[in-house]
């Protein structure tokens, strides 16, 4: 950091025209160095945590392994044309699920396209590189913003400090604790500083086309966090309008400017270069430009955003969550390094950066209105984290299930902007540093009782604080010592060591804590590859489905191939979840993660003709890729489209899952005995030789047939629903005795035991095959089936009915698909020999219309801006043609100030 009295050098003439010194432009240096520093620290933290791909331990914690990894593996196959579906429909998951909404939710970031550069069996490496690049891009974006927020009376600020603070933003506790394991949120981390730059362009009346394009890119990449970033950028713009004039630098009275200059030696504006005063009319114009920019950008993103928004209306609803704020001790404790918790705000930005931010209220070198406005903003945003109405505002009106502080990255960004505004004019004076150190100590003291404090938290923070203070003292002495060339380097090295070293420790400890405290999935290894190979050999879509079976993690059909029931998406439809629940399938994530069911009746219903069964050959561990075996079992099943009599087609999810299976199959295949319960023992009578199935979705414990092996049940309502399981064969006497070993008081359905007759099932399959489709063909988002002549009743397509499906019989016009007990249905009148169905995501037509209108409006804006530049400012070209020396002088100072501050 240069000393306060060191003048900022004038722009180099040779570099101004793109010559050899162009690379020394601080507007390029700061983002480049910030990105490189961010990537280096993140990779080093991963290596020290011994996490894959830089160590043996899995990084696949919670949804990283269950959602984002499988989706990126499928995205690679999709981009290379190796999937059954297209952008509208994913045939692999959930027996057929909409895909465009999932693209907009998980995969629409430009960084996700990089998966095609990696081998198919290395999706973990691809996702790690994408994550690291996103975090580095966020650091670069913040540095680019900071270097453009010039202090009063200066043409810029120290680019090394901008780079360091940019890296601090990208390596905040929010990133290390949340963003790194939820990569789609990292696009919001990038979006916040970019949208603040868009706000600066709107304030300066510049970039009328690039501004909406940046907004559109942010909202397309991840509209959820982009919404939060947009709110944060709006707050940023509001404060900038209160503290700056049209020229871009801080608007201040002459007395204030003189005081600031005398305090730190900063230069003051040259005579004749006074910043134009901000007026109400000017501020209104800025707000209108900003609103128009955001409106255009969101409109351009509408083709994806409206599909996701529409999908949420039909998604399986999660239980309503009532926001409960974290205690203040927990909140203050999260400013410290090496803290991790999904239920408290991750506020760590590094002790040196926080120290600089806390100097702002006490730094007399900064104009009073800047100190007051930015201090008030950061305090109010901090309070907004803890208040219910503002909590809902940050989260678009819906309190999230889990991780209630997803907007924290905005506060981290505001704190780092405050640090820049305080330190960019020069090293804060000792009084400000002393006051900030005391305030930092008070925060640490207030958070001492937080359960999130790690053994490394206080030592790392103390070491970083001492190094930071030493660096600032060295920087303050620069220019007054014979070692004036050595001290700046020593100061920079000390500050870098403090900030980066603390971030490395925090990243390392956070990864280790997550592995110990939350659910995880193993690394991809020989076991998954063996299953994928079996799936590839058995796959015969659309003649029948191939289910890869359950493995630790989830979304196996996306990761390994096949066409199973398993699907984990925020947009899993309510009908899919309720239909599968009613048939005895299990689920996780409160219904949005249906899991596969190894049951011959549901295999017949959904045409699962090949099923992969696999087992690990050793313990599944965090520090090794698992090995396992995989075998394929093939079974005759009906085609994807079958014909049934036209009957009442409702599903009663509270009824017996066995009875619901029979109703969809169209045949009675179970014996459903009366079940008697005596303590933890269930008794019933069934035909000898039939298969005993036990269904208890809310039961947590084990169940075993007398003399048989116990089966595990993991029901934990409402989050987890246990699937039905086979317990064994009914003994010759016909008596069924089921022994329960519950871990909590068991809740059982009325019909918990069913006894399957395999001969009846085989007869039902033969009948459905004979009367079902003779040929089925599929396209990316459609299906056509040829039926036997004279078919009457209803053609049932083994796909859960979702809004967006349209079907037709024969040559009739397609209409919204009907439902047969939760599946697609097409009425038949005996004349049609063909049925067809196609899927169009809800919201796609409206989104396309809005996007098209926004594109036309953007083109009109571009034309208008071009005409305005060429017709209304004839002198601007004259200014541009002047020598560089004249443009850098006091002549046309107002225009020069606008160019520098934009």
Secondary structure, 3 states (H helix, E strand, C coil): CCCCCCCCCCCCHHHHCCCHHHHHCHHHHHHHHHHHHHHHHHHHHHHHCCECCCCCECCCECHHHHHHHHHHHHHHHHHCCCCCCCCCEECCCCCCEECHHHHHHHHCCHHHHHHHHCCCCCHHHHHHHHHHHHHHHHHHHHHHHHHHCCCCCCCCCCHHHHHHHHHHHHCCHHHHHCHHHCHHHHHHHHHHHHHHHHHHHHHHCCCCCHHHHHHHHHHHHCHHHHHHHHHHHHHHHHHHHHHECCCCCECCCHHHHHHHHHHHCCCCCCCCCCCCCCCHHHHHHHHHHHHHHHHHHHHHHHHHHHHHHHHHHHECCCCCCCCCCCCHHHHHHCCCCCCCCCCCCCCCCCHHHHHHHHHHHHCCCCCHHHHHHHHHHHHHHHHHCCCHHHHHHHCCCCCCCCCCCCCHHHHHHHHHHHHHHHHCCCCCCHHHHHHHHHHHHHHHHHCCCCCCCCCCHHHHHHHHHHHHHHHHHHHHHCCCCCCHHHHHHHHHHHHHHHHHHHHHHHHHHHHHHHHHHCCECCCCCHHHHHHHHHHHHHCCCCCCEEECCCCCCCCHHHHHCCCCCCEECCCCEHHHHHHHHHCCCCEEHHHCEECCCCCHHHHHHCCEEEEEEEEECCCCCCCCCCCEEEEEEECCCCCCEEEECCCCCCCCCCCCHHHHHHHHHCCCCEECCCCEEECCEEEEECCCCCEEEECCCCCEEEEEECCCCCEEEECECCCEECCCEEEEECCCCCEEEEEEEECCCCCCCCCCEEEECHHHHHHHHHHHHHHCCCEEEECCCEEEEECCCCCEEEEEEEEECCCCEEEEECCCCCEECEEECCEEEEEEECCCCEEEEEECCCCHHHHHHHHHHHHHHHHHHHHHHHHHHHHHCHHHHHHHCCCHHHHHCCCCHHHHHHHHHC
